[in-house]
């Protein structure tokens, strides 16, 4: 839990009533000194709190203080809940239980009238995500390394072989029910796209001054799909479709 998350959690705990520093320390698994520093931070942020000594004492909020409610209109409510429900449909995400608890927290924080306005649309609105049975055990770790621009060494399983590769991750995205990582590969000399579920092992490399200079994203002009590299020479296929055939192909999760 980051400090900002802990400060918010401490503030929510104080809204429930008086609580001692020792109780908060046990709840958040930190030292009492850390909680005291958190209290100083909240005071500097303008939160009116005070301490009462003795039995039944502890830290308290000044009477009448409350966290501002979540202010969303009907369209914003619809946008947030629709987005979260789409993420929840993914079989594997780096957010674990957060995708479910976020929906519950927003629903509990919003006025029932707003939820009633959004409910009919949400019942008829859906973002189709193909159901996949693959798992990406290194998904959350890879996202952390990507956000920090760390160089990685991964054991990658492609269509025909398994090998260790050095990758410089650029960004990650979900599509067709899979997670992908766009990364610069020094071995190939270009930016390529890798399926995250095909990464079997992963380790961060220490920064070295003699490391090769990595070109900026898109500077080499290559599209970078690992599937094209492994598949060999591309084969051009032409097909003439009827109107109904075009509709069926468009709905296919692999072709459309």
C-alpha positions as CSV (number, residue, x, y, z in Angstrom):
1,X,0.0,0.0,0.0
2,X,1.4,3.4,-1.0
3,X,1.5,6.3,1.4
4,X,-1.3,8.1,-0.5
5,X,-3.5,5.0,-0.4
6,X,-2.8,4.7,3.3
7,X,-3.6,8.3,4.0
8,X,-7.0,7.9,2.3
9,X,-7.6,4.7,4.3
10,X,-6.6,6.4,7.6
11,X,-9.0,9.3,6.8
12,X,-11.8,6.8,6.1
13,X,-11.1,5.0,9.4
14,X,-11.2,8.3,11.3
15,X,-14.6,9.1,9.8
16,X,-15.9,6.0,11.6
17,X,-14.9,7.3,15.0
18,X,-11.9,7.8,17.3
19,X,-9.0,5.4,16.7
20,X,-5.6,5.1,18.3
21,X,-2.3,5.2,16.4
22,X,-1.6,1.6,17.6
23,X,-4.9,0.3,16.2
24,X,-4.1,2.0,12.9
25,X,-0.6,0.6,12.9
26,X,-1.9,-2.9,13.4
27,X,-4.6,-2.5,10.8
28,X,-2.2,-1.3,8.1
29,X,0.8,-3.4,9.2
30,X,3.1,-0.4,9.7
31,X,4.8,1.1,12.7
32,X,3.2,3.5,15.2
33,X,5.8,6.1,14.2
34,X,4.6,5.8,10.5
35,X,1.0,6.4,11.6
36,X,2.1,9.5,13.6
37,X,3.8,10.8,10.5
38,X,0.7,10.1,8.5
39,X,-1.3,12.2,11.0
40,X,1.1,15.1,10.5
41,X,0.7,14.8,6.7
42,X,-3.1,14.9,7.0
43,X,-2.9,18.0,9.2
44,X,-0.6,19.7,6.7
45,X,-3.2,18.9,4.0
46,X,-5.8,20.8,6.0
47,X,-7.6,17.9,7.6
48,X,-8.9,19.1,11.0
49,X,-8.0,16.3,13.5
50,X,-6.9,16.2,17.1
51,X,-5.8,13.7,19.7
52,X,-7.4,12.7,23.0
53,X,-5.3,11.0,25.6
54,X,-6.3,8.3,28.1
55,X,-8.8,5.4,27.9
56,X,-11.2,5.7,25.0
57,X,-9.0,8.4,23.4
58,X,-7.2,8.4,20.1
59,X,-7.2,10.6,17.0
60,X,-10.5,12.2,16.0
61,X,-11.8,14.4,13.3
62,X,-13.3,17.8,14.2
63,X,-17.1,17.6,14.4
64,X,-18.8,18.3,11.1
65,X,-15.9,17.3,8.9
66,X,-16.6,14.8,6.2
67,X,-14.9,13.7,3.0
68,X,-16.6,15.2,0.0
69,X,-18.9,12.8,-1.8
70,X,-18.1,11.4,-5.2
71,X,-19.6,13.9,-7.7
72,X,-20.6,12.2,-10.9
73,X,-23.5,12.9,-13.2
74,X,-25.5,10.2,-15.0
75,X,-23.3,10.1,-18.1
76,X,-20.1,10.0,-16.0
77,X,-21.6,7.2,-13.9
78,X,-22.4,5.2,-17.0
79,X,-18.9,5.8,-18.5
80,X,-17.1,4.6,-15.3
81,X,-19.3,1.5,-14.6
82,X,-19.2,0.5,-18.3
83,X,-15.4,0.8,-18.4
84,X,-15.0,-1.2,-15.2
85,X,-17.4,-3.9,-16.3
86,X,-15.4,-4.3,-19.6
87,X,-12.2,-4.8,-17.6
88,X,-13.9,-7.3,-15.4
89,X,-14.7,-9.5,-18.4
90,X,-11.0,-10.1,-19.1
91,X,-9.9,-13.5,-17.8
92,X,-6.6,-12.1,-16.7
93,X,-5.7,-8.6,-15.6
94,X,-2.9,-6.9,-13.6
95,X,-5.6,-5.5,-11.3
96,X,-6.6,-8.7,-9.4
97,X,-9.5,-8.1,-7.1
98,X,-9.3,-4.3,-7.6
99,X,-11.5,-4.5,-10.7
100,X,-14.4,-5.9,-8.5
101,X,-13.9,-3.8,-5.4
102,X,-13.7,-0.6,-7.4
103,X,-17.2,-1.4,-8.9
104,X,-18.6,-2.1,-5.4
105,X,-17.1,1.1,-3.9
106,X,-18.4,3.3,-6.7
107,X,-21.9,1.8,-6.5
108,X,-21.9,2.3,-2.7
109,X,-20.7,5.9,-2.9
110,X,-23.1,7.0,-5.6
111,X,-26.7,8.1,-5.0
112,X,-29.3,5.4,-5.8
113,X,-31.0,7.8,-8.2
114,X,-27.9,8.0,-10.4
115,X,-27.5,4.2,-10.4
116,X,-31.2,3.8,-11.4
117,X,-30.6,6.2,-14.3
118,X,-27.6,4.3,-15.6
119,X,-28.9,0.7,-15.0
120,X,-31.2,0.4,-18.1
121,X,-28.4,1.4,-20.4
122,X,-25.8,-0.8,-18.7
123,X,-28.1,-3.8,-19.0
124,X,-28.2,-3.3,-22.8
125,X,-24.6,-2.1,-23.4
126,X,-21.8,-4.6,-23.6
127,X,-18.1,-4.5,-24.7
128,X,-17.5,-7.9,-26.2
129,X,-14.3,-9.6,-24.9
130,X,-13.4,-13.1,-26.2
131,X,-13.2,-15.6,-23.4
132,X,-9.7,-16.9,-23.2
133,X,-8.3,-19.7,-21.0
134,X,-4.7,-18.7,-21.0
135,X,-3.0,-17.1,-18.0
136,X,-0.3,-14.5,-17.9
137,X,1.6,-15.1,-14.6
138,X,4.0,-12.2,-15.1
139,X,1.4,-9.7,-16.2
140,X,1.4,-7.4,-13.1
141,X,5.2,-7.6,-12.8
142,X,5.6,-6.8,-16.5
143,X,3.3,-3.8,-16.2
144,X,5.4,-2.5,-13.3
145,X,8.6,-2.8,-15.2
146,X,7.1,-1.2,-18.3
147,X,5.9,1.8,-16.4
148,X,9.4,2.2,-15.0
149,X,11.1,1.7,-18.5
150,X,13.2,-1.2,-17.2
151,X,15.2,-3.4,-19.5
152,X,14.2,-7.1,-19.1
153,X,15.4,-10.6,-19.9
154,X,12.5,-12.9,-20.7
155,X,12.1,-16.6,-21.7
156,X,9.7,-16.3,-24.6
157,X,7.8,-19.1,-26.2
158,X,6.9,-18.3,-29.9
159,X,5.2,-20.6,-32.3
160,X,8.3,-22.6,-33.1
161,X,10.8,-22.2,-30.3
162,X,11.6,-21.0,-26.8
163,X,14.5,-18.6,-26.2
164,X,15.8,-15.9,-24.0
165,X,15.4,-12.3,-25.3
166,X,16.3,-8.9,-24.0
167,X,13.4,-6.5,-24.2
168,X,12.9,-2.8,-23.7
169,X,9.2,-2.6,-23.0
170,X,7.3,0.5,-24.5
171,X,3.7,-0.1,-23.7
172,X,1.1,-2.8,-23.0
173,X,-2.5,-3.2,-24.3
174,X,-5.3,-5.8,-24.3
175,X,-6.9,-7.0,-27.5
176,X,-8.9,-10.0,-28.7
177,X,-8.9,-11.3,-25.1
178,X,-5.0,-11.4,-24.9
179,X,-2.5,-9.0,-23.4
180,X,0.4,-7.7,-25.5
181,X,3.6,-5.9,-24.8
182,X,5.2,-3.7,-27.4
183,X,9.0,-3.7,-26.8
184,X,12.2,-2.9,-28.6
185,X,14.3,-6.0,-29.2
186,X,18.1,-5.4,-29.6
187,X,18.4,-8.8,-31.1
188,X,16.0,-8.0,-33.9
189,X,17.0,-4.3,-34.1
190,X,13.4,-3.1,-34.1
191,X,10.2,-2.8,-32.1
192,X,8.0,-5.9,-31.9
193,X,4.8,-7.1,-30.3
194,X,4.9,-10.0,-27.8
195,X,2.0,-12.0,-26.3
196,X,2.3,-11.7,-22.5
197,X,1.0,-15.1,-21.8
198,X,3.9,-16.6,-23.8
199,X,6.5,-15.1,-21.4
200,X,7.5,-18.0,-19.2
201,X,10.2,-16.3,-17.1
202,X,11.1,-12.7,-16.5
203,X,13.9,-10.8,-14.8
204,X,14.9,-7.2,-14.7
205,X,18.4,-6.2,-16.0
206,X,20.5,-3.8,-14.1
207,X,21.1,-0.5,-16.0
208,X,24.5,-0.5,-17.6
209,X,26.2,2.5,-19.2
210,X,27.5,0.3,-22.1
211,X,24.0,-0.8,-22.9
212,X,23.0,-0.3,-26.5
213,X,21.1,2.9,-27.4
214,X,17.5,2.2,-27.9
215,X,15.8,4.1,-30.7
216,X,12.7,6.1,-30.0
217,X,9.4,4.3,-30.6
218,X,8.5,4.2,-34.3
219,X,11.9,5.5,-35.4
220,X,12.8,2.4,-37.4
221,X,9.5,2.3,-39.3
222,X,9.0,-1.4,-38.6
223,X,5.6,-2.7,-37.6
224,X,7.3,-5.3,-35.3
225,X,5.0,-8.3,-35.0
226,X,6.8,-11.4,-33.7
227,X,4.3,-13.6,-35.5
228,X,5.4,-12.3,-38.9
229,X,9.0,-13.0,-38.0
230,X,8.3,-16.5,-36.9
231,X,5.9,-17.4,-39.8
232,X,8.4,-16.7,-42.6
233,X,7.5,-15.2,-45.9
234,X,3.9,-13.8,-45.9
235,X,1.3,-15.4,-48.1
236,X,-1.2,-13.2,-49.8
237,X,-4.8,-14.5,-49.8
238,X,-7.7,-12.9,-51.7
239,X,-11.3,-13.9,-51.0
240,X,-14.5,-12.6,-52.5
241,X,-17.3,-12.5,-49.9
242,X,-21.0,-12.1,-50.1
243,X,-22.7,-9.5,-48.0
244,X,-23.6,-12.1,-45.4
245,X,-20.1,-13.6,-45.6
246,X,-18.6,-10.2,-44.9
247,X,-20.9,-9.8,-41.8
248,X,-19.8,-13.3,-40.5
249,X,-16.1,-12.5,-41.0
250,X,-16.4,-9.2,-39.3
251,X,-17.7,-10.9,-36.2
252,X,-14.9,-13.5,-36.1
253,X,-12.6,-12.7,-33.2
254,X,-9.5,-13.8,-35.2
255,X,-10.2,-12.3,-38.6
256,X,-12.7,-9.4,-38.2
